Amino acid sequence: MLAACAACPASSGDSDTDHQLASTDATSTTIEPTTGAPTTSSSGTSTVDPPTTGTTTGGLTTCPDGQVDDGEACDDGNTINGDGCNNDCVPSGELLFEHHPATDDYDAVRAVAVGDDGSIFVGGRAPGFAAWVARFDDQLQPVWSQSFQPGSYGLVLGVAVGESSLYAAGGFPGDIDEHDGWAAKLSFDGVVEWEHTIRSGLGYEYLTQAVAVEDGVIVAGFGVEPDESSSLWARRYAADGTEAWTASHTLVAGFDSHWPLGPALAVTPDAVVVGYSRHAGDEQYPAYLAAFAPGDGGPLWNSTLPAPDGFIRGIAGNAGGLVLVASRALEGMGIRQLTSTGDPVWSTEECPGKSARDVAVDSQGDIVVIGDGSGGIQLCKLTPDGALRWARTVNGPGLDLGITVAIDAADRIIAGGSMDDDDSVEDVWLAIFSP
């Protein structure tokens, strides 16, 4: 049977404690966005005005022209984003907005997704140890907040934006020695349209990722096989909540999977790719990928990456269908690019830090990685072939975790995780950075 613990207030964010399930209904709070001058509100949302674009007489823009004009923070004369000075004359990796409320309780952002209108949706844990979903506008002003089963130590670990709805994936503790996965569809106003509990009765089920697809969503996590071995597990739901298919790939009997670590998920036109690690003997746990067919969940391929130890924490596809992997290795912050069938293309450890947790790709093919640095949250941007464009460390007063990252239509970087306060209590952290 899987050995795991089901989510506790450990400030590391990587392990939790057993407890009894609280049987309470979801609660929802609607918050009216505020407007006005940049400020830090009582909710902890702060805004930083980006420099305005310089203009000449007649309103013609002079950015970029190689000259730093009035209202420009920089101007390098080119239209490349992420090279130090962006094409709007704002420095690369500049903090634009931040949401970091002090709550005197343990809460964190675990997943983030962006809607077509710029709305930002997050999942994680709210104060009171409740699974949590919330919506913010494109400047991180809160719109609404929804919590599920307060006191249950639940977590939402995956969110995905569909054509007209939001999908969430996570889980709650079940009976003794069990943990249940959970998937739901919500309206953009936070109303639950359907939800499903994944419960085998054999051990621990977790859902940790969600990706919206045509007419539905694909979720992934850990499953339990009849022989009590653990498996990489994926399921496709239609938009009405009907199960389309379920697929699994056995890792190893008795494998020790840890909530809420992985697995990661990416969906390309050709494959549903799920990644974590697999026991290879002699205390070796190399990074591991399994792929399924998007249409029916049939097995396609599996791959062990050439590294002695590591956990795949984030996967993303790009325009060419290639799979990019951020790994949690024993040493360093590993980023790899693979072919659509899992074959290595390149790898790099140029991004400084200790653990890569998530990866995303912007419109020009650049790769954005978030994780843990030395004493702070580490954010890096790399070229499509893995060269480092810039690196930024965000420091708080205590233990800081960079957990999730997404890209909006303007290529702004939406980053989420947690920061400890002065009393070592984990608090939500959400921020927007320039490309």
N, C-alpha and C positions, 0 to 999 in steps of 0.2 A: 504494500500500500504506500502511496505517496506520503513522504514525511514533509510537512510544511506547517507553518503557522499562519493564522488568518488575519493579519493586519492589526498591528498595535501602534501606540504612539512612539515608536522608536524614531529618533531624530535622523537616523541614517536613511529612512524611507525604504529600506530594503528588507525588512522583516517585521513581523507583527505577532501578536499573541492571541491565543484562543479565548473565546468568550461566548456567551449565549446570544442568540439572535433575538433582537427586539422586533416584535410584530406590530409596527406602526406604519401608517400610510405615508405616501410622499407628501411633502409640504412645499409650497411654492411662495415666493415673494417677488412681486413686481416692483422695480425701482425706476423712477422716472429719471432719464438722463438729465444732466445739468449742462448749462452752457455758460459762456462768459470767458473771462481772462484765464490764462493758465494758472493753475493753483494746485495745492495738495488738499484734497477733501478729507472729510472724516472717515471715508471708506478707504483711504490710503491711496487713491488714484492721483497721480501727479502727471502733469503735462509739461513738455518742454518745447517751446516754439522752435521749429527748424528755421534756419536762415532763409530769408526770402530771396527769390531770384532777381538779380540785378537787371535793370532795364535802361534803355537809352531814350532820348526824346522821341515821342511817337509810340512808346510802349514796346519797341522791339527788344527781344531778349538778347543779352550779351553772354549768356551762359550756355555752353562753355566756349570761351574764346581765348583762354590762356591768361587773362587778366582778372585779378580779384577786384571786382567792382563793389560799390556800396550795396550792402545786403547780402553779399556772398561770403560764405565762410571759407571757400576754396574755389579754385578754377584751374584745372590741369589741361584744358584745351581739348579733351577728347570726350567721347560719349560712352566710355566703359564704366559700368557700375562695379563697385567693389575694389577698385584699384587704389584706394586711398581718398580720392575725391570723385564723387558720383556725377552723373550727367545733369543733375539739378543743382550742382555746386554746394552740396551738403557732404560733409566728410563721411566716409564709409564706416559702417558700424556705429553710427551715432545714436545714442539713446534719445528717442523721440517722446515716448510715453511710458509710464510705469504705474502698475497697480500693486501695492504691497501693504494691505491693511494689517494692523495689529489687532489680534482677536483674543489673546490670552487663552487660546486653545489650539489644538493641533489641526491644521488644515493645509492643503497643498494643491497645486495644479499638476495633473498627471497627463492630460491630453489637451490638444488644441486643434481647431479646424477653422477655416475661414469661408464665409459665404460669398456669393457673387456680388452682393451689395457692400462688402467690406465688414459685415458683422463678424465678430469673433466669438466662437463657441468653445467653452472649456469644460473639462471633466476632471474630477479629482475627489477630494474629501473636504467636507465643510466642518466647521466647529460642531462638536457633539458626535464626532466619528460617524457621520452620515455620508453615504455616496452622494455626489454633488454634480449638477450640471448648471451652467450659467451662460448668459449671453451678454456681450459687451458691444458697444459701437466701435467704430474704427479709430477712436481716440481713447479707448479703454474706459469709457463711462459705462457703469453697469446699467443694464436694461431689465433683466430678470434673473432670478436665482431659484433653483429647484433642488430640494434635498430629498433623499429616500431613506427610510428606516433609520432615523436618528438613534444613535447609541449602538448600532449594530456593527461598527467597524467596517462598513462597506466602502468600496472604492469604485469609481468610474475611471477606467484606464484607457478607453478609446472613445473618440467622438469622430463622426464623419458627417459631412453636409451633403444631403441628396438634393434632388431637383426642387422639392417643396417641403422637406422635412429634415430633421436631425436624427441621427442614429447614435446610440450610446452602448458601450460594452463594459462590463465590470463583474462584480460579484459580491456575495455576502457569505458570512459563515453559516453553515447549516448545522446539522446534528454533530455530535462528538465525532472527531476524526473525519469530518467531511467539510467541504466548502462548495458552494453552488455558484455556477456561472450565471450571468444575467445579461440579457440583450433587450433593448427597447427602442421604439420609434417615438419621437416627440415632434409636435408642431414647432414652427419657428417662434411661437409664443410660449413654449414650455409645457404644453398640454400633452400628456402621455396618450398616444394613439394605440399602441400595443406593447406588451412586454412578455418575455419568456424567461423562465428559470431553467437552467441546465443542471439536472441532478441525476446522476447514475446510481447513487447509493453505494458506490464502490470506493469512494475516496474524494479527492480534491479535484474539482473542475474550476478552471479560471478562464475568463475572457479578458484579454488584455489589449486587443486592437480591433478597429473597425475601419473599413474602406467602403465608401458608397460606390455602387456600380449601377449600370442601367437597370431600372426596375428593381432596386433593392439594395442590399448591403451584404458584405462578406465580413464575418467576424472570425477571430482566431484566438487561441489560448491553449491551455493544457487540458487533455482529457485523460480518462482512466479506462484501460482495456479490461475485459473480463478476467484476465489472469493477474490483474492489479499492476500491470506495467503502465508507465505513463506514455503519453503520445502527444506529438504536435497535432493540433486539432483545429479544423476549420469548418465553418458552416455558411451556406448562402441562404439568406431569407429574401423572398419576394417583398415588394413594397407593402403588401397587405399582411405581412407577417408569416406567410406560409413558408415552410421549410422546403427549399429547392433541392439541396443535397448536403450531406455531411461527409467529411473526409478526415482521415487520421493517418499518422505515420508513427509507428512505435519507436520510442527512444531506447529504453532498456528497462527491464524489470527492476522495480524498486528504486528507480532514479529519483534523486532528491531534488525536486523542483521547488522553487521558492517564490511565494507570493510576496510582492507583485512583480518579480523579475520576468520579463519577456513572456511569451515569445513575440518576435517582431513579425510584421505582415506587410507585404506589398502586392499590388495587383497590377499586372501588365496585360496588354491585349492577349498574350499567349499563356500566361501562367499566374496562378495564385501561389506566392512564395512565402513560406513560413520558416522562421529561423530561430534557433536557440543554441544549444550545445548537446553533445552526446558523449556518454561515457565510453572511453576508448581503452580502459584498463590502466593499471599502474597510476591511478589517480590523475589520469589525463582526461580532460573534457574539451575537446576541440570544438570550434564553432561549426555549426551544422545547419544545412538548409534542406527543406523538402518542398516540392512543387506539385500542384494539382491543376487539373484543367478547369478553367473558369466556368465552362458550360455545364459539366456534370460532376466535377470533383474527382475525376479519375486521376490516378497517380501518373506523374510525368517523369520526374527525375529527383535524385537527391545528391547532395554534395557535401563532403567534409573539407573545410577550408584548411590551407596549409599553415596551421599554427598549433602549437602544443596545447594551449588552453585559451578559452575565451567564450563569452556569451554574446550572441547577436542581440542587440537591443533595439536597433532601428534598421529598416530597409526602405529604399525608395526606388522606383523606376524613373527613367527619363524618357525623352522623346524617342530615343533609339531602342527603347525596350530593355535597356541594360539595367541591372540591379546594383544599387549602391548600398553598402553595408557599413554600419557603425557598430563596433564591437566593444564589449567590456572585457578587456584582456587583463591578465595578471599584472602586466606592466604596460604603461603607455595608453595612448588614445588611438586606436587603430581604425582607419577608414580604408575600405576596399571597393574596387569596382569589379563587377563580374559580367560575363555575358548573360544573355537571357536563359541559358541552360546551366548557369552556375560555374562556369570556368573562369579562373582568375584572369584579370586584365592588368591591373596594377594595385598596389597598396602603398600607403604612406602613414607615417607617424609624425608628419610636420606640425599637426595641430597640437600645441602643448596641452598637457592635462593628464588625468589619471584614468578617465572612463568616459567613452563616447556613448551617449544614451539615445540619441535620435538624429535623423538626417532628413534633409529636404532638398529639393532642386528648384532653382528659380528659372525665369523665362529665358535667360541666356545660357542655361546649362550649368551655371555655377552650383557648387555643393555647399550647403550650410549644415554644420554639425554643432550639436550642443552636448555638454557633459560637465564633468567635474574637473576643475583646474586645481592649482595649488592655492588653497585658501579661498576659493570662490567658484562661481559658475563660469564655465569656459564656453565661449562661442567662437567659431572659426568659419571663414569662408574660403573655399578652394576653387580653383579653375576646374573645367571639365576633365582635365587630365591629372588632377591631384596636386597642383602647385598651390601653396598657401598664398592667398591674397591678403588676408588680415586675420588677426586673433584679438579677442577682447576678453578680459576677466572682470566679472562683476562681483564685488565683495560686499558682504553684509557683516553684522557683528558676530555671527556664529557659523554653524555649519550650513552651507548653501548647496543646493542640488539643482543642476540644470537637467531637466527631464524631457521636455518636448519642444518641438519647433515646427513652424509652418510658414508658408510664404503667401502673401496676398497678391492681388492683381497688379499692384505697383512695385512688386518685388520687395516690399518691406518684410522684415523678419519678425515673426511673432514668436516669442520665446516664453516658456513657462517652467515653473518648478516650485521651489520653496526656499525660504530664508529663515534661519533661526533668529529670534529676537534676543534681547539681552538676558532673558531667563532661559535660553535654550529651548524655547517653544517654537515648533515649526509653523510658519505662516505662509500663506499664499504669496507667490511672486509671479507677475505677468508683465511683460514688457514688449515694446515695439522698437525696433532698431532700423535705421536706414540701411539700404543694401550695401 
